[in-house]
Amino acid sequence: MARYMEALTIERGGFRINVPESWWEFDVRPESRDDSIRRMVNERVQAHPELAKYRDAYLDFLRKAAADAWKSGALYCGCMAESFGGDTPITGSVTVSLVSGRSSSGEPLSTDPVVMAGQLAVKEAKKEGDSWRKVTTVDIPGVGPAARTYGIEDITIPDDALKRTVRAVLMQTFIPVPGQAGKVALVAGSSQVLDLADSFFDIFDAITSTFRFTG
């Protein structure tokens, strides 16, 4: 997947991040996202007719990613949906959100990466095929240390009355926002292509390492 890693810089209020230039970005607002996604898919298929057989798969994936991003309050959502010559597209997404936490007494929670890492739950796989999660700290160049989780996790589908889950490759990096107590920038990468977990961990780590605060 390295051939898709030419960088495109995305800037939003307060931060910037680099993503592969082939990734999709679109309006995630409910009133406009379906039209935005449909136009983007049509343009991509028109430019690359060999992708026409994946049109429905692209639409379904991008609509779900946009809905999940909106519900999570994401400020940015970028998605990859590429064929790489296979029968089904390889899909993944990265979102950036600002998240605040407070204790039961109303005090801002600590955003110290070491403290946060100690509070995040590790999960060991008891047998092959089980979900798992590791916790660590990383150093973001030009930003500083941050807490991180990564693994193969079962994620509850938002607003699903039956609380169904989907299994996904997931990496979450919690970057303290300077001067704002209890607030972190959450950079989350996910993909349901479990066989490529290690490749996606590398991609999500590379994208997250480009995160910078601005202004």
DRENKEDO-949997 format. One record per residue: residue in three letters; z, x, y of N, C-alpha, C in turn. Coordinates in steps of 0.05 Angstrom, whole numbers, padded with zeros to 5 digits, always signed. Layout:
REM residues N
ALAZXYZXYZXY
...
This chain:
REM residues 215
MET+00000+00016-00024+00000+00000+00000+00000+00017+00025
ALA-00001+00043+00022+00001+00061+00045-00022+00058+00064
ARG-00046+00049+00055-00069+00047+00072-00065+00025+00093
TYR-00045+00008+00090-00041-00013+00109-00019-00006+00129
MET-00011+00019+00131+00012+00026+00147+00006+00036+00175
GLU-00020+00033+00184-00025+00040+00212-00007+00022+00229
ALA+00005+00033+00250+00027+00019+00264+00017+00002+00288
LEU+00030-00021+00291+00026-00038+00314+00054-00042+00326
THR+00057-00037+00352+00083-00040+00365+00087-00068+00375
ILE+00109-00080+00367+00116-00107+00376+00140-00105+00396
GLU+00138-00117+00419+00159-00117+00438+00169-00145+00444
ARG+00195-00149+00444+00207-00174+00451+00230-00168+00471
GLY+00242-00189+00481+00264-00185+00500+00286-00169+00488
GLY+00289-00144+00497+00311-00127+00488+00306-00108+00465
PHE+00282-00110+00452+00277-00091+00430+00247-00088+00425
ARG+00240-00067+00410+00213-00064+00400+00215-00053+00372
ILE+00193-00058+00357+00192-00049+00329+00163-00046+00321
ASN+00158-00027+00303+00130-00023+00294+00126-00035+00266
VAL+00104-00049+00263+00096-00060+00237+00068-00052+00230
PRO+00060-00053+00205+00032-00047+00198+00013-00066+00213
GLU-00009-00055+00223-00027-00070+00240-00041-00093+00226
SER-00041-00092+00199-00054-00114+00184-00036-00138+00180
TRP-00011-00136+00189+00008-00158+00185+00001-00182+00204
TRP+00011-00205+00196+00007-00229+00212+00031-00234+00230
GLU+00026-00244+00254+00047-00254+00271+00037-00280+00284
PHE+00055-00300+00286+00046-00326+00296+00070-00340+00309
ASP+00063-00362+00323+00084-00379+00335+00099-00393+00313
VAL+00126-00391+00312+00141-00403+00291+00153-00431+00299
ARG+00147-00440+00323+00158-00466+00332+00146-00488+00315
PRO+00162-00508+00307+00152-00529+00289+00128-00544+00300
GLU+00127-00548+00326+00106-00565+00338+00079-00550+00339
SER+00079-00524+00335+00054-00510+00339+00047-00490+00316
ARG+00066-00485+00298+00062-00464+00279+00039-00470+00259
ASP+00037-00495+00249+00017-00501+00229-00011-00496+00240
ASP-00016-00504+00265-00042-00499+00277-00047-00469+00281
SER-00026-00455+00290-00029-00426+00294-00035-00412+00268
ILE-00021-00419+00247-00026-00406+00221-00053-00413+00210
ARG-00061-00438+00213-00088-00445+00203-00110-00430+00217
ARG-00108-00427+00244-00128-00412+00258-00128-00382+00249
MET-00105-00370+00246-00104-00342+00238-00116-00338+00210
VAL-00110-00356+00191-00121-00353+00164-00151-00357+00165
ASN-00161-00376+00181-00190-00380+00183-00204-00355+00194
GLU-00191-00343+00214-00203-00319+00227-00203-00296+00207
ARG-00181-00293+00191-00180-00271+00172-00200-00275+00150
VAL-00203-00299+00140-00222-00305+00119-00251-00302+00129
GLN-00256-00310+00154-00283-00307+00165-00290-00277+00167
ALA-00271-00261+00174-00276-00232+00177-00278-00219+00149
HIS-00264-00230+00129-00263-00219+00102-00268-00241+00082
PRO-00293-00249+00077-00299-00272+00060-00288-00270+00032
GLU-00283-00245+00023-00272-00242-00004-00244-00254-00007
LEU-00231-00259+00016-00204-00270+00015-00204-00301+00013
ALA-00227-00314+00013-00228-00343+00014-00213-00356-00009
LYS-00214-00343-00033-00200-00355-00056-00170-00355-00053
TYR-00159-00339-00034-00130-00338-00029-00121-00356-00006
ARG-00140-00372+00006-00133-00387+00030-00109-00404+00027
ASP-00107-00420+00005-00085-00438+00001-00059-00423-00003
ALA-00060-00400-00018-00036-00384-00022-00026-00372+00004
TYR-00045-00363+00021-00037-00352+00047-00024-00374+00064
LEU-00036-00397+00065-00025-00419+00081+00003-00427+00072
ASP+00007-00430+00046+00033-00438+00036+00054-00416+00042
PHE+00048-00391+00037+00067-00370+00043+00074-00368+00072
LEU+00054-00368+00090+00059-00364+00118+00074-00388+00130
ARG+00068-00412+00120+00083-00436+00130+00112-00434+00122
LYS+00118-00426+00098+00146-00423+00089+00160-00401+00105
ALA+00147-00379+00109+00159-00357+00124+00165-00365+00152
ALA+00146-00380+00165+00151-00389+00192+00174-00409+00194
ALA+00176-00427+00174+00198-00447+00174+00224-00433+00171
ASP+00226-00414+00152+00251-00399+00148+00259-00383+00172
ALA+00239-00371+00185+00245-00355+00209+00256-00372+00232
TRP+00244-00396+00235+00253-00414+00256+00282-00423+00251
LYS+00288-00430+00226+00315-00439+00219+00336-00417+00222
SER+00328-00392+00219+00347-00370+00221+00350-00360+00250
GLY+00334-00372+00268+00335-00364+00296+00322-00337+00301
ALA+00302-00329+00285+00289-00303+00288+00274-00301+00314
LEU+00276-00278+00327+00261-00272+00351+00233-00262+00344
TYR+00230-00251+00320+00204-00241+00311+00202-00245+00281
CYS+00178-00253+00273+00171-00256+00244+00144-00244+00240
GLY+00143-00223+00223+00117-00212+00215+00114-00214+00185
CYS+00089-00220+00176+00084-00224+00147+00060-00208+00138
MET+00061-00199+00114+00038-00187+00101+00029-00206+00079
ALA+00003-00209+00076-00009-00225+00054-00036-00212+00048
GLU-00036-00194+00028-00059-00178+00022-00066-00181-00008
SER-00092-00178-00014-00100-00182-00042-00098-00157-00059
PHE-00105-00134-00048-00106-00108-00062-00121-00110-00088
GLY-00141-00129-00089-00158-00131-00112-00147-00146-00136
GLY-00123-00157-00133-00110-00171-00156-00117-00201-00155
ASP-00106-00216-00175-00111-00244-00177-00094-00260-00157
THR-00071-00249-00149-00054-00264-00130-00047-00245-00107
PRO-00044-00255-00083-00037-00238-00060-00010-00226-00061
ILE-00006-00202-00050+00019-00189-00047+00031-00198-00020
THR+00055-00210-00021+00066-00221+00004+00093-00210+00010
GLY+00100-00208+00035+00126-00199+00044+00130-00206+00074
SER+00154-00204+00084+00159-00211+00112+00182-00194+00123
VAL+00182-00191+00149+00204-00179+00164+00211-00196+00187
THR+00236-00202+00191+00245-00217+00214+00266-00201+00229
VAL+00268-00206+00256+00288-00194+00272+00303-00217+00286
SER+00330-00217+00283+00346-00238+00295+00370-00225+00308
LEU+00381-00238+00328+00406-00230+00340+00428-00248+00329
VAL+00449-00236+00318+00470-00251+00304+00497-00243+00315
SER+00514-00263+00321+00541-00259+00331+00561-00268+00310
GLY+00584-00254+00308+00605-00262+00290+00632-00261+00303
ARG+00648-00281+00297+00676-00283+00307+00695-00289+00285
SER+00720-00280+00288+00741-00285+00269+00751-00314+00272
SER+00768-00322+00254+00779-00349+00256+00795-00354+00282
SER+00805-00332+00294+00820-00334+00319+00802-00332+00343
GLY+00776-00329+00338+00757-00328+00361+00750-00300+00371
GLU+00762-00280+00358+00756-00253+00367+00729-00243+00355
PRO+00714-00228+00371+00689-00217+00360+00694-00199+00336
LEU+00678-00202+00316+00680-00185+00292+00671-00157+00298
SER+00682-00138+00283+00674-00110+00287+00645-00106+00279
THR+00630-00091+00295+00603-00084+00288+00601-00054+00280
ASP+00624-00041+00277+00624-00013+00268+00611-00013+00240
PRO+00590+00003+00237+00575+00003+00211+00593+00009+00187
VAL+00612+00027+00189+00629+00033+00166+00647+00009+00160
VAL+00657-00004+00180+00674-00028+00176+00657-00050+00163
MET+00633-00055+00175+00616-00076+00164+00608-00070+00135
ALA+00601-00045+00129+00594-00038+00102+00617-00044+00082
GLY+00641-00040+00091+00664-00045+00075+00669-00074+00070
GLN+00658-00091+00088+00662-00120+00085+00639-00134+00070
LEU+00616-00120+00068+00593-00132+00054+00597-00129+00024
ALA+00589-00150+00009+00594-00150-00020+00573-00135-00035
VAL+00582-00118-00053+00565-00105-00073+00563-00123-00097
LYS+00540-00124-00110+00537-00140-00135+00523-00123-00156
GLU+00536-00120-00178+00525-00104-00200+00510-00122-00220
ALA+00487-00113-00230+00473-00129-00251+00488-00124-00277
LYS+00496-00146-00290+00510-00144-00316+00491-00139-00339
LYS+00466-00148-00336+00446-00143-00356+00419-00141-00343
GLU+00400-00131-00358+00373-00128-00347+00362-00155-00338
GLY+00351-00156-00314+00340-00180-00303+00359-00195-00284
ASP+00384-00186-00283+00403-00199-00265+00398-00191-00236
SER+00407-00207-00217+00405-00200-00189+00426-00178-00183
TRP+00422-00162-00162+00440-00141-00154+00438-00135-00124
ARG+00458-00123-00113+00459-00116-00085+00474-00090-00081
LYS+00463-00071-00066+00477-00047-00059+00483-00047-00029
VAL+00504-00033-00021+00512-00032+00007+00514-00003+00016
THR+00503+00004+00039+00504+00031+00048+00504+00031+00079
THR+00504+00055+00091+00499+00058+00119+00475+00076+00123
VAL+00460+00071+00144+00436+00087+00150+00437+00095+00179
ASP+00422+00116+00186+00420+00125+00214+00392+00118+00224
ILE+00391+00101+00244+00366+00093+00257+00360+00113+00279
PRO+00338+00129+00277+00333+00149+00298+00332+00137+00326
GLY+00346+00149+00344+00346+00139+00372+00364+00115+00376
VAL+00377+00105+00355+00394+00081+00357+00422+00088+00347
GLY+00424+00100+00323+00450+00106+00312+00454+00094+00285
PRO+00479+00095+00275+00485+00084+00248+00485+00054+00247
ALA+00479+00044+00223+00478+00015+00219+00485+00009+00190
ALA+00497-00014+00185+00503-00022+00157+00478-00035+00145
ARG+00476-00032+00118+00452-00042+00105+00459-00053+00077
THR+00446-00074+00069+00447-00084+00041+00418-00084+00031
TYR+00414-00079+00005+00388-00081-00007+00391-00087-00036
GLY+00372-00102-00047+00373-00108-00076+00354-00130-00083
ILE+00358-00141-00107+00343-00164-00117+00363-00187-00116
GLU+00358-00206-00098+00379-00227-00094+00368-00255-00098
ASP+00386-00273-00104+00379-00302-00106+00386-00315-00079
ILE+00366-00324-00065+00369-00335-00038+00367-00365-00039
THR+00386-00379-00028+00386-00408-00026+00364-00417-00008
ILE+00348-00436-00017+00326-00447+00000+00339-00463+00023
PRO+00332-00457+00048+00344-00471+00071+00339-00502+00069
ASP+00360-00517+00075+00358-00546+00077+00350-00559+00050
ASP+00354-00546+00028+00348-00558+00002+00373-00572-00008
ALA+00371-00598-00012+00394-00614-00020+00405-00606-00047
LEU+00388-00596-00064+00396-00587-00091+00406-00558-00091
LYS+00405-00545-00068+00414-00517-00066+00400-00499-00086
ARG+00374-00503-00089+00358-00486-00106+00356-00458-00093
THR+00350-00439-00110+00348-00411-00101+00321-00400-00109
VAL+00313-00379-00095+00289-00363-00103+00299-00334-00105
ARG+00288-00319-00123+00295-00291-00127+00276-00274-00110
ALA+00287-00255-00096+00270-00239-00077+00281-00211-00074
VAL+00262-00193-00068+00270-00166-00058+00280-00170-00030
LEU+00304-00160-00024+00316-00165+00003+00329-00140+00013
MET+00323-00133+00038+00337-00112+00052+00346-00123+00079
GLN+00371-00120+00086+00382-00129+00112+00396-00105+00125
THR+00389-00100+00150+00401-00078+00165+00414-00090+00190
PHE+00440-00084+00194+00456-00095+00215+00460-00074+00237
ILE+00445-00076+00259+00445-00056+00280+00462-00065+00303
PRO+00485-00052+00310+00502-00061+00332+00487-00061+00358
VAL+00490-00083+00374+00478-00085+00400+00496-00072+00420
PRO+00486-00052+00435+00503-00037+00454+00515-00056+00475
GLY+00541-00053+00480+00554-00068+00501+00558-00097+00496
GLN+00553-00107+00472+00557-00135+00466+00575-00138+00441
ALA+00600-00143+00446+00619-00144+00424+00612-00166+00403
GLY+00613-00158+00378+00608-00177+00357+00579-00184+00351
LYS+00560-00171+00365+00532-00179+00362+00517-00156+00349
VAL+00499-00163+00330+00482-00144+00317+00453-00154+00317
ALA+00434-00135+00317+00406-00142+00311+00403-00140+00281
LEU+00395-00162+00269+00391-00163+00240+00362-00160+00234
VAL+00354-00138+00221+00327-00134+00213+00326-00140+00183
ALA+00312-00161+00175+00312-00169+00147+00284-00169+00135
GLY+00280-00155+00113+00255-00154+00099+00257-00167+00072
SER+00238-00183+00064+00239-00197+00039+00211-00200+00026
SER+00211-00202+00000+00186-00207-00015+00194-00218-00042
GLN+00178-00237-00052+00183-00248-00079+00167-00233-00101
VAL+00154-00210-00093+00140-00194-00113+00159-00173-00124
LEU+00175-00182-00144+00197-00165-00154+00187-00139-00167
ASP+00163-00139-00179+00153-00115-00192+00148-00092-00173
LEU+00146-00098-00147+00141-00078-00127+00165-00073-00109
ALA+00189-00078-00121+00214-00076-00106+00216-00049-00092
ASP+00212-00027-00107+00216+00000-00095+00196+00005-00072
SER+00172-00004-00075+00152-00001-00054+00160-00017-00029
PHE+00170-00041-00033+00178-00057-00010+00203-00045+00003
PHE+00222-00034-00013+00245-00021+00000+00235+00001+00018
ASP+00215+00017+00009+00205+00038+00026+00192+00027+00051
ILE+00176+00006+00048+00163-00006+00072+00183-00017+00091
PHE+00203-00033+00081+00223-00044+00099+00239-00023+00113
ASP+00246-00001+00099+00261+00021+00111+00244+00034+00133
ALA+00219+00038+00127+00201+00051+00147+00198+00034+00172
ILE+00195+00007+00169+00193-00011+00192+00219-00011+00207
THR+00242-00014+00193+00268-00015+00207+00274+00011+00222
SER+00264+00033+00212+00270+00059+00225+00256+00061+00253
THR+00237+00043+00258+00223+00044+00284+00236+00025+00305
PHE+00257+00011+00296+00271-00008+00315+00283+00008+00338
ARG+00280-00002+00362+00292+00009+00386+00301-00013+00405
PHE+00323-00009+00417+00331-00028+00439+00316-00019+00464
THR+00309-00039+00481+00295-00033+00506+00311-00046+00529
GLY+00303-00039+00553+00316-00051+00577+00345-00043+00580
